[in-house]
Amino acid sequence: MLKLLVISDIHSDLNNLSRVLNVAKEARCNLVICCGDLESLEGVEMLSRCGLKSFTVTGNMDWPEVSKVASQKGISIENRVVEEGGYRFIGVSGLKHASSSVKAYELARSSEGPIILVSHHPPYGTKVDIALSGVHIGSKYVRKIVEDCEVILLLAGHVHEARGVDKLGETLIINPGPLFMGYYALVELPSLKYELLEL
């Protein structure tokens, strides 16, 4: 069994990041998954030194240095496949979203075994991409990956007001909500049991 702590949209709130990393340890999580918008090099450092395996992607509000340092620290999974516990984790950048989505699609199509996609942008046309205006603002690229590939779980953020859960076919989609507001999620594999929680 793998137990994941899922966060997104930290927006430099290092206090909540520290608190949720303590939760991850107390809950005996195997992995911390960050869906982007850390907006802090200190945050990258905290993830890389938290004592738990961590995977992250960049968000649209991050800057290239965040991506660079995350790669140097070995926690970025953008544009690559990382195997953990029999699952293939594939990351999609929120900074260079179009090109990264194409790369993720290629990786997913050629990967064998269950895929967990980590993207800052949620898939278009779901419950977790609806802005306050009522308009769907998710990614059609990400939706295409889900529809064409063996994705069992999609973790995304970006749309703060669309915290929640949905499904596309057999794919479970979770937007844990913004960590700067105290929101996070826990997910267990292979059961896909989940909890949306608040600090």
FITIRO-386191 format. One record per residue (C-alpha): residue in three letters; x, z, y; residue number from 0. Coordinates in Angstrom, 3 decimals. Example, Ala and Ser with C-alpha at 12.3 -4.5 7.8 and 13.67 -1.06 7.14 Angstrom:
<residuo = ALA u = 12.300 w = 7.800 v = -4.500 num = 0>
<residuo = SER u = 13.670 w = 7.140 v = -1.060 num = 1>
//
This chain:
<residuo = MET u = 0.000 w = 0.000 v = 0.000 num = 0>
<residuo = LEU u = 1.079 w = -0.744 v = 3.560 num = 1>
<residuo = LYS u = -0.248 w = 1.209 v = 6.514 num = 2>
<residuo = LEU u = -0.003 w = -0.494 v = 9.896 num = 3>
<residuo = LEU u = -0.326 w = 0.970 v = 13.363 num = 4>
<residuo = VAL u = -1.409 w = -1.839 v = 15.694 num = 5>
<residuo = ILE u = -0.998 w = -1.798 v = 19.478 num = 6>
<residuo = SER u = -1.211 w = -4.309 v = 22.301 num = 7>
<residuo = ASP u = -1.130 w = -4.519 v = 26.088 num = 8>
<residuo = ILE u = 1.112 w = -1.564 v = 26.819 num = 9>
<residuo = HIS u = 1.742 w = -2.761 v = 30.394 num = 10>
<residuo = SER u = 4.711 w = -0.411 v = 30.891 num = 11>
<residuo = ASP u = 2.803 w = 2.734 v = 29.885 num = 12>
<residuo = LEU u = 5.732 w = 4.395 v = 28.138 num = 13>
<residuo = ASN u = 3.917 w = 7.722 v = 27.927 num = 14>
<residuo = ASN u = 1.148 w = 6.280 v = 25.762 num = 15>
<residuo = LEU u = 3.707 w = 4.281 v = 23.794 num = 16>
<residuo = SER u = 5.593 w = 7.477 v = 22.989 num = 17>
<residuo = ARG u = 2.373 w = 9.235 v = 22.027 num = 18>
<residuo = VAL u = 1.182 w = 6.470 v = 19.716 num = 19>
<residuo = LEU u = 4.575 w = 6.210 v = 18.003 num = 20>
<residuo = ASN u = 4.254 w = 9.911 v = 17.197 num = 21>
<residuo = VAL u = 0.798 w = 9.180 v = 15.767 num = 22>
<residuo = ALA u = 2.339 w = 6.470 v = 13.588 num = 23>
<residuo = LYS u = 4.829 w = 8.955 v = 12.156 num = 24>
<residuo = GLU u = 2.187 w = 11.623 v = 11.592 num = 25>
<residuo = ALA u = -0.066 w = 9.075 v = 9.870 num = 26>
<residuo = ARG u = 2.868 w = 7.981 v = 7.693 num = 27>
<residuo = CYS u = 2.603 w = 4.350 v = 8.733 num = 28>
<residuo = ASN u = 4.991 w = 1.821 v = 7.222 num = 29>
<residuo = LEU u = 4.897 w = -0.585 v = 10.153 num = 30>
<residuo = VAL u = 4.216 w = -0.622 v = 13.875 num = 31>
<residuo = ILE u = 2.836 w = -3.967 v = 15.056 num = 32>
<residuo = CYS u = 2.859 w = -4.801 v = 18.769 num = 33>
<residuo = CYS u = 0.790 w = -7.767 v = 19.960 num = 34>
<residuo = GLY u = 2.553 w = -8.176 v = 23.296 num = 35>
<residuo = ASP u = 2.530 w = -7.299 v = 26.983 num = 36>
<residuo = LEU u = 5.052 w = -4.499 v = 26.708 num = 37>
<residuo = GLU u = 6.285 w = -5.405 v = 30.200 num = 38>
<residuo = SER u = 9.228 w = -3.073 v = 29.713 num = 39>
<residuo = LEU u = 12.693 w = -3.291 v = 28.232 num = 40>
<residuo = GLU u = 12.499 w = 0.470 v = 27.687 num = 41>
<residuo = GLY u = 9.406 w = -0.172 v = 25.582 num = 42>
<residuo = VAL u = 11.336 w = -2.640 v = 23.430 num = 43>
<residuo = GLU u = 14.043 w = -0.013 v = 23.018 num = 44>
<residuo = MET u = 11.475 w = 2.622 v = 22.030 num = 45>
<residuo = LEU u = 9.973 w = 0.350 v = 19.380 num = 46>
<residuo = SER u = 13.384 w = -0.514 v = 17.955 num = 47>
<residuo = ARG u = 14.459 w = 3.141 v = 17.742 num = 48>
<residuo = CYS u = 11.200 w = 4.820 v = 16.718 num = 49>
<residuo = GLY u = 12.302 w = 5.422 v = 13.125 num = 50>
<residuo = LEU u = 9.657 w = 3.064 v = 11.707 num = 51>
<residuo = LYS u = 9.910 w = -0.641 v = 11.032 num = 52>
<residuo = SER u = 8.447 w = -2.464 v = 14.031 num = 53>
<residuo = PHE u = 7.401 w = -6.072 v = 14.648 num = 54>
<residuo = THR u = 6.506 w = -7.462 v = 18.060 num = 55>
<residuo = VAL u = 5.628 w = -10.640 v = 19.928 num = 56>
<residuo = THR u = 5.590 w = -11.260 v = 23.663 num = 57>
<residuo = GLY u = 2.474 w = -11.391 v = 25.784 num = 58>
<residuo = ASN u = 1.678 w = -13.628 v = 28.736 num = 59>
<residuo = MET u = 2.715 w = -10.852 v = 31.150 num = 60>
<residuo = ASP u = 6.115 w = -10.294 v = 29.542 num = 61>
<residuo = TRP u = 9.192 w = -12.037 v = 30.847 num = 62>
<residuo = PRO u = 11.866 w = -13.928 v = 28.868 num = 63>
<residuo = GLU u = 14.238 w = -10.954 v = 28.846 num = 64>
<residuo = VAL u = 11.686 w = -8.949 v = 26.840 num = 65>
<residuo = SER u = 11.670 w = -11.664 v = 24.184 num = 66>
<residuo = LYS u = 15.456 w = -11.911 v = 24.242 num = 67>
<residuo = VAL u = 16.057 w = -8.180 v = 23.827 num = 68>
<residuo = ALA u = 13.370 w = -7.863 v = 21.138 num = 69>
<residuo = SER u = 15.170 w = -10.614 v = 19.191 num = 70>
<residuo = GLN u = 18.524 w = -8.886 v = 19.676 num = 71>
<residuo = LYS u = 17.046 w = -5.626 v = 18.389 num = 72>
<residuo = GLY u = 15.656 w = -7.410 v = 15.325 num = 73>
<residuo = ILE u = 11.994 w = -6.607 v = 15.973 num = 74>
<residuo = SER u = 10.712 w = -9.955 v = 17.274 num = 75>
<residuo = ILE u = 8.796 w = -12.022 v = 14.723 num = 76>
<residuo = GLU u = 8.018 w = -14.923 v = 17.045 num = 77>
<residuo = ASN u = 8.478 w = -18.325 v = 15.421 num = 78>
<residuo = ARG u = 9.579 w = -16.915 v = 12.099 num = 79>
<residuo = VAL u = 8.327 w = -15.512 v = 8.809 num = 80>
<residuo = VAL u = 9.233 w = -11.959 v = 7.868 num = 81>
<residuo = GLU u = 8.317 w = -10.714 v = 4.396 num = 82>
<residuo = GLU u = 7.270 w = -7.098 v = 4.043 num = 83>
<residuo = GLY u = 5.495 w = -5.556 v = 1.078 num = 84>
<residuo = GLY u = 4.550 w = -8.942 v = -0.363 num = 85>
<residuo = TYR u = 2.989 w = -10.175 v = 2.893 num = 86>
<residuo = ARG u = 4.280 w = -12.885 v = 5.225 num = 87>
<residuo = PHE u = 4.204 w = -11.768 v = 8.847 num = 88>
<residuo = ILE u = 4.281 w = -14.659 v = 11.327 num = 89>
<residuo = GLY u = 4.415 w = -14.169 v = 15.096 num = 90>
<residuo = VAL u = 3.043 w = -16.330 v = 17.911 num = 91>
<residuo = SER u = 4.525 w = -15.999 v = 21.404 num = 92>
<residuo = GLY u = 2.277 w = -15.297 v = 24.364 num = 93>
<residuo = LEU u = 4.904 w = -16.697 v = 26.727 num = 94>
<residuo = LYS u = 5.480 w = -20.126 v = 25.197 num = 95>
<residuo = HIS u = 2.147 w = -20.134 v = 23.447 num = 96>
<residuo = ALA u = 1.574 w = -23.828 v = 22.710 num = 97>
<residuo = SER u = 4.995 w = -24.582 v = 21.201 num = 98>
<residuo = SER u = 5.071 w = -21.251 v = 19.369 num = 99>
<residuo = SER u = 1.620 w = -21.917 v = 17.887 num = 100>
<residuo = VAL u = 2.784 w = -25.279 v = 16.551 num = 101>
<residuo = LYS u = 5.804 w = -23.600 v = 14.949 num = 102>
<residuo = ALA u = 3.625 w = -20.814 v = 13.504 num = 103>
<residuo = TYR u = 1.266 w = -23.429 v = 12.057 num = 104>
<residuo = GLU u = 4.174 w = -25.191 v = 10.330 num = 105>
<residuo = LEU u = 5.502 w = -21.895 v = 8.971 num = 106>
<residuo = ALA u = 2.086 w = -20.796 v = 7.743 num = 107>
<residuo = ARG u = 1.410 w = -24.116 v = 6.012 num = 108>
<residuo = SER u = 4.701 w = -23.910 v = 4.132 num = 109>
<residuo = SER u = 4.504 w = -20.193 v = 3.251 num = 110>
<residuo = GLU u = 3.314 w = -18.974 v = -0.116 num = 111>
<residuo = GLY u = 1.383 w = -15.737 v = -0.362 num = 112>
<residuo = PRO u = -0.905 w = -13.812 v = 2.013 num = 113>
<residuo = ILE u = -0.180 w = -14.234 v = 5.719 num = 114>
<residuo = ILE u = -0.591 w = -11.710 v = 8.513 num = 115>
<residuo = LEU u = -0.588 w = -13.481 v = 11.859 num = 116>
<residuo = VAL u = 0.480 w = -11.519 v = 14.937 num = 117>
<residuo = SER u = -0.496 w = -13.201 v = 18.207 num = 118>
<residuo = HIS u = -0.985 w = -12.007 v = 21.759 num = 119>
<residuo = HIS u = -3.899 w = -14.403 v = 22.200 num = 120>
<residuo = PRO u = -6.950 w = -13.960 v = 19.954 num = 121>
<residuo = PRO u = -8.596 w = -17.010 v = 18.403 num = 122>
<residuo = TYR u = -11.088 w = -18.949 v = 20.486 num = 123>
<residuo = GLY u = -14.797 w = -18.468 v = 19.941 num = 124>
<residuo = THR u = -14.824 w = -14.971 v = 18.446 num = 125>
<residuo = LYS u = -16.083 w = -11.535 v = 19.429 num = 126>
<residuo = VAL u = -12.562 w = -10.481 v = 20.427 num = 127>
<residuo = ASP u = -11.867 w = -13.201 v = 23.034 num = 128>
<residuo = ILE u = -14.861 w = -12.732 v = 25.356 num = 129>
<residuo = ALA u = -13.962 w = -11.992 v = 28.987 num = 130>
<residuo = LEU u = -16.120 w = -9.876 v = 31.288 num = 131>
<residuo = SER u = -17.684 w = -13.100 v = 32.557 num = 132>
<residuo = GLY u = -18.961 w = -13.806 v = 29.037 num = 133>
<residuo = VAL u = -16.628 w = -16.791 v = 28.620 num = 134>
<residuo = HIS u = -14.457 w = -17.243 v = 25.514 num = 135>
<residuo = ILE u = -10.824 w = -17.307 v = 26.648 num = 136>
<residuo = GLY u = -8.987 w = -17.237 v = 23.314 num = 137>
<residuo = SER u = -6.597 w = -19.731 v = 21.795 num = 138>
<residuo = LYS u = -7.760 w = -22.849 v = 19.976 num = 139>
<residuo = TYR u = -4.240 w = -23.134 v = 18.536 num = 140>
<residuo = VAL u = -4.541 w = -19.717 v = 16.884 num = 141>
<residuo = ARG u = -8.005 w = -20.551 v = 15.582 num = 142>
<residuo = LYS u = -6.586 w = -23.712 v = 13.966 num = 143>
<residuo = ILE u = -3.912 w = -21.675 v = 12.156 num = 144>
<residuo = VAL u = -6.565 w = -19.311 v = 10.815 num = 145>
<residuo = GLU u = -8.849 w = -22.135 v = 9.708 num = 146>
<residuo = ASP u = -6.151 w = -24.152 v = 7.935 num = 147>
<residuo = CYS u = -3.843 w = -21.512 v = 6.471 num = 148>
<residuo = GLU u = -3.980 w = -18.526 v = 4.146 num = 149>
<residuo = VAL u = -4.276 w = -15.878 v = 6.867 num = 150>
<residuo = ILE u = -5.847 w = -12.676 v = 5.574 num = 151>
<residuo = LEU u = -5.369 w = -10.654 v = 8.768 num = 152>
<residuo = LEU u = -4.948 w = -11.630 v = 12.412 num = 153>
<residuo = LEU u = -3.790 w = -9.039 v = 14.929 num = 154>
<residuo = ALA u = -4.148 w = -9.897 v = 18.628 num = 155>
<residuo = GLY u = -4.803 w = -8.410 v = 22.046 num = 156>
<residuo = HIS u = -4.770 w = -9.935 v = 25.538 num = 157>
<residuo = VAL u = -8.503 w = -9.624 v = 26.270 num = 158>
<residuo = HIS u = -8.741 w = -5.956 v = 27.248 num = 159>
<residuo = GLU u = -12.521 w = -5.874 v = 27.409 num = 160>
<residuo = ALA u = -12.967 w = -7.477 v = 23.967 num = 161>
<residuo = ARG u = -11.592 w = -4.651 v = 21.850 num = 162>
<residuo = GLY u = -13.116 w = -4.937 v = 18.407 num = 163>
<residuo = VAL u = -13.241 w = -6.680 v = 15.057 num = 164>
<residuo = ASP u = -14.506 w = -10.052 v = 13.841 num = 165>
<residuo = LYS u = -14.036 w = -12.492 v = 10.971 num = 166>
<residuo = LEU u = -13.277 w = -16.192 v = 10.759 num = 167>
<residuo = GLY u = -14.133 w = -17.187 v = 7.223 num = 168>
<residuo = GLU u = -12.296 w = -14.634 v = 5.087 num = 169>
<residuo = THR u = -9.817 w = -13.711 v = 7.839 num = 170>
<residuo = LEU u = -10.193 w = -10.270 v = 9.400 num = 171>
<residuo = ILE u = -9.415 w = -10.288 v = 13.141 num = 172>
<residuo = ILE u = -8.565 w = -7.094 v = 15.012 num = 173>
<residuo = ASN u = -8.067 w = -6.595 v = 18.745 num = 174>
<residuo = PRO u = -6.998 w = -2.927 v = 18.985 num = 175>
<residuo = GLY u = -7.624 w = -2.785 v = 22.728 num = 176>
<residuo = PRO u = -5.055 w = -2.026 v = 25.435 num = 177>
<residuo = LEU u = -2.673 w = 0.847 v = 24.754 num = 178>
<residuo = PHE u = -2.419 w = 1.611 v = 28.477 num = 179>
<residuo = MET u = -6.055 w = 2.736 v = 28.164 num = 180>
<residuo = GLY u = -5.209 w = 4.766 v = 25.050 num = 181>
<residuo = TYR u = -6.488 w = 2.356 v = 22.385 num = 182>
<residuo = TYR u = -4.866 w = 1.468 v = 19.073 num = 183>
<residuo = ALA u = -5.796 w = 0.667 v = 15.466 num = 184>
<residuo = LEU u = -4.781 w = 1.618 v = 11.952 num = 185>
<residuo = VAL u = -4.994 w = -0.904 v = 9.110 num = 186>
<residuo = GLU u = -4.330 w = -0.445 v = 5.397 num = 187>
<residuo = LEU u = -3.263 w = -3.198 v = 3.002 num = 188>
<residuo = PRO u = -4.375 w = -4.550 v = 0.605 num = 189>
<residuo = SER u = -7.807 w = -2.973 v = 1.199 num = 190>
<residuo = LEU u = -7.987 w = -4.150 v = 4.851 num = 191>
<residuo = LYS u = -9.589 w = -0.841 v = 5.695 num = 192>
<residuo = TYR u = -9.291 w = -0.319 v = 9.447 num = 193>
<residuo = GLU u = -9.983 w = 2.187 v = 12.190 num = 194>
<residuo = LEU u = -10.206 w = 1.553 v = 15.927 num = 195>
<residuo = LEU u = -8.901 w = 4.736 v = 17.538 num = 196>
<residuo = GLU u = -8.096 w = 6.312 v = 20.889 num = 197>
<residuo = LEU u = -5.337 w = 8.706 v = 21.912 num = 198>
//
